[in-house]
């Protein structure tokens, strides 16, 4: 699968990884924030009143309540992005990445308000009597851009796998295996059956399940996180300081962490922020279209709470757990993913300032860096390399105590061929100490609190609930898109494939899954941002009309 990973990262380099994408994403949010007069602040209180049911009318069209629409949409955003995604952002960009996740969330509150309002306004009732909405409907019914609507719907189906399905299953399996020792295929199979039982019931069952799961999982996760934060209370102030300070300078090297430039941290923070709260992606409007109301703007106001809850609250808590515990800059024993490891020519160490500077430039893709991939051979005796002239980098850190194995626990003896930084041998397993990322990093951080090793179980259970609820919500996004493209009859085949993908992802490569999700997110986001910008004037008029009725 290495060729696929390389292909996906190349594509991502032109899309989400490109320098312009964060500016487009934040720029749209900033434009609407100013154009609409900071709605994320002005309508914040009113949004809470709406979800309490104060303005509900039983006769209003729709399939579910404001609260259940919100929890369904939240279940789609509160997932591995809050546990794995934050850890991944810190691993890539250091503390500075958290600041840019905040910025993405603040601007994203307005972006989500706009996309949900417009999508709800142009929703339709389908042949089976249920509501269907989302950006594809305003693109089709208002903008008369059928081609754009089709492109968005297709991207949503793809993204339902790349965002809501594959990364969630993979994150659950990784965490459960590390904590309880269950084989990933067993975890994937059992949860696949449960997933099928829920999504076959449609939006009513999905909303009912998420309305119970989301509050429960948030409380469990919060208790475990606070146990770490209070155990490391003296580090909370410095953690906040590093987040703010590093946002404008980049994150310096610390421990095994080799540092991140300002540009690199900005890019990764914005990308992980989008993966977490999905503002601008166009996914949440599909869930909110089911809400019982005649007022699109009121449902839009409910939706602006999502990035606040998801990123500014939950992601910040995760970030503080990881930063205050110090695990983000420590090396830990782990099995190296092939896509995370690469050999560079020359002997480098992270205890030498000159070496750290060279590796910093290499990892942050700074022009003119002198580090080159290693091509040659490595002699290994009883699992230990006895030749030199190279350095193994794993998870963006200098690997230590490296051991080579084949067929499980059989120590390798022989010669390894290295071509352009990658080992040629297929059945090779490499173990050692390096930085770790994603769910594994958060799991380690949760053991540094009052609960000790028991904290890892909180992460495992929390991740399972977070990720499973995300998979449920995204199945709905995908089936509404299939309904738009091919009609209600296409929904059942889609659900079968969706469940099969969920099972498969449990045993797939972690980094490959993240690479797929990165591409899918951007392919879905760009058409939606383009569409809502075209309807900016209508958006303002819709809000004014709503307030004229509310304040009568």
Buried (B, 14 or more C-beta within 10 A) or exposed (E): EEEEBEEBBEBBEEBBBBEEBBBBBBBBBBBBBEBBEBBBEEBBEBBEBBBEEEBBEEEEEBBBBBBBBBBBBBBBBBBBBBBBBBBBBBBBBBBBBBBBBBBBBBBBBBBBBBBBBBBBBBBBEBEEEBBBBBBBBBBBBBBEBEEBBBBBBBBBBBBBBBBBBBBBBBBBBBBBBBBEEEEBEEBBEBBBEBBBEBBBEBBEBBBBBBBEBBEEBBEBBBEBBBBBBEBBEEBBEEBBEBBEBBBEEBBBBBBBBBBBBBBBBBBBBBBBBBBBBBBBBBBBBBBBBBBBBEBBBBBBBBBBBBBBBBBBBBBBBBBBBBBBBBBBBBBBEBEBBBBBBBBBBBEBEBEEEEBBBBBBBBBBEEEEBEBEBBBEBBEBEEBBBEEEEBBBBBBBBBBBEBBBBBEEEEEBEEEBEBEEBBBEEEEBBBBBBBBBBBBBBBBBBBBBBEBEEEBBBBBBBBBBBBBBBBBBBBBBBBBBBBBBBEEBEBBEEBBEBBBEBBBBBBBBBBBBBBBBBBBBBBBBBBBBBBBBBBBBEBBBEBBEEBEEEEEE
